[in-house]
Amino acid sequence: MKRILSFLAMALIIPAMASAGTGKVLKIDFSSPVVENSSGMQFDISSLLGGGSSASPVTLLSYVRAIDAAAQDKNIRMIYMTPDKISAGMSQVEEIRAALERFRASGKEIVCYCSNFSNLTYYLASVADKVILDPASESMVLGLATRQFFLKDILDALEIEVQLIRHGKYKSAGEMYIRNSSSPENRQQNQEMIDAIWDGWSTQIAASRGISVSDFNSWIDNLELVLPQDYKDRGLIDEIWYRDQVDEYICGQYGVDDIKLVSYVKLAKYADKLKKGKRKNRIAVIYADGEIVMEGSSDNIVGPKLAATIEKVRKDRKVKAVVFRVNSPGGSAQAAESIRRSIEMLKKDKPVIVSFGDYAASGGYWISAAGDRIYTNDCTLTGSIGVFSIVPSYGNALRKNLKVNMETQGTSAHSDMITGVRRLDDTEVEYFQKSVEDIYDQFTTIVSDGRGMAKDRVDELGQGRVWAGSEALKNGLADVRGGLVDALAYAAEKAGLEAGEYRVNSYPEAKDVNLMSLLMGSEVPDPDETATSHVQENAVLEELFPAVSFIREMSQPQNMLRMESVIEFK
């Protein structure tokens, strides 16, 4: 911990923010969404047009480095945070919380005010020295739950037939189309996964608040946390105050009688003032954020594009080490392999340290396994070493619902097997199964070689099973508990770089956007993105009914390295 704090203090140039004797308050209202990499537009156009939020996204690395810098900044005396509006993944929140723990360890105070608690916001709030809840709060801390959709009944009613070909008894991605409830294996892995995540959260909460884990879970199980006073009586919060009372407390800490005399600086502004510097040596952070695809928009990981980016970094002599930040549930096997091969080539020239985000599962793990060291957060979802293929057929659906008859002709016995008109026969299923088995064998070989693990052991951990990061640390699928800043510190060590001898560059790099051209409608789009884009006239319907998106996208069979398609945490 001390090494990381020292590294961050020396590596960052602390902005000159001197205040007239009282010091400043770093204000974190989480109005800026937490993103992995700001490789898109750097402004919110809705704010220019008079609508929407003016808060542009802030990268996770900026959040964490700003908090760590503030811990060493003599001009920052306190953090005041209001996490009600936080927009971030579970793993991102874990990394921010760890940075707040380091800030608190520096001897400075954290004050947190919440209107309402959810599981996520209380987990974050509990790290504060003083946790304050609004008197009118309607908080619900109920424990972690998952929600999955199963579409077999509606697909049967539409007479859309789906055949799932897979390797791995836990490979539940695709089950939503062939079942109306979870398989026993799927229920087992999900229960153990969320139990592991909740155990980590409740342990950290209990340690921060000086309570026992068993008491905390008992209060939740018995629905004892209803009113704000219930939280205070059990030591989960310190005060039940209105916002003006919070202002009075902060004024008291600064010896003033008007909150306007307290000097606040917002995190986004503070983060912007952390200068990159002009050091020659660089550590690259390459982001693999999204679903892995062969082609598509920048919202996903486009395999050939990311492979080209990795090759560019490999050839850059100024880059001395790489942190490969993976936040992906997987996707196309072909696209994942193009990325993995590029990482393999990169590793011959530079240290490659892997950092896991919310997901590093299936294809996300495929591209990660060869790293020199893997850092994971406890609540990362990883593993899912398995493969599946989905083969849809719409012939009966068209006849029944649209009164459209389709007819095919071909030159060979199985020419029409991927037209979507009919089910696969046994021989054709065997054809796809052979491909699936071959990819699974490749997957276990990649993990065996990358992790120095016997192939039989990889198969035991595989079978499509999803693991929480805390469990991956125990079974050898990851090496060290830690976040992005920990991976950066180790990358510098591997490259033989001292603090202050390098700067951090992020890839893919942010695009330059001509604001006037964009406003006038003359900005030239990326042809690769235009080719696959379409008007989302059914966006709301697709949100409510995932089968619509499935029907739109699954026009032909695909071999997929992906974890569960639709899973939500509540």
Secondary structure, DSSP 4 states (H G I P E B T S, - for coil): -HHHHHHHHHHSB------SSS-EEEEE---SPEES---S-SS-HHHHTT-S-----EEHHHHHHHHHHHHH-TTEEEEEE-GGG----HHHHHHHHHHHHHHHHTT-EEEEEESS--HHHHHHHTTSSEEEE-TT---------EEE---HHHHHHHT-EEEEEEE-TT--TTHHHH-SS--HHHHHHHHHHHHHHHHHHHHHHHHHHT--HHHHHHHHHTT---SHHHHHHTTS-SEE--HHHHHHHHHHHHT-SSGGGSEEEEHHHHHHTSB----SEEEEEEEEES-EESS--TTSEEHHHHHHHHHHHHH-TTEEEEEEEEEE-EEEHHHHHHHHHHHHHHHTTS-EEEEEEEEEETHHHHTTTTSSEEEE-TT-EEE---EEEEEEE-HHHIIIII--------SSTTTTTTSSSS---HHHHHHHHHHHHHHHHHHHHHHHHHHT--HHHHHHH-TT-EEEHHHHHHHTS--EE--HHHHHHHHHHHHTPPTTSEEEEEESPPPP--HHHHHTT-PPPPHHHHTT----TTHHHHHH-HHHHHHHH-SS-EEEEE--SSEEE-
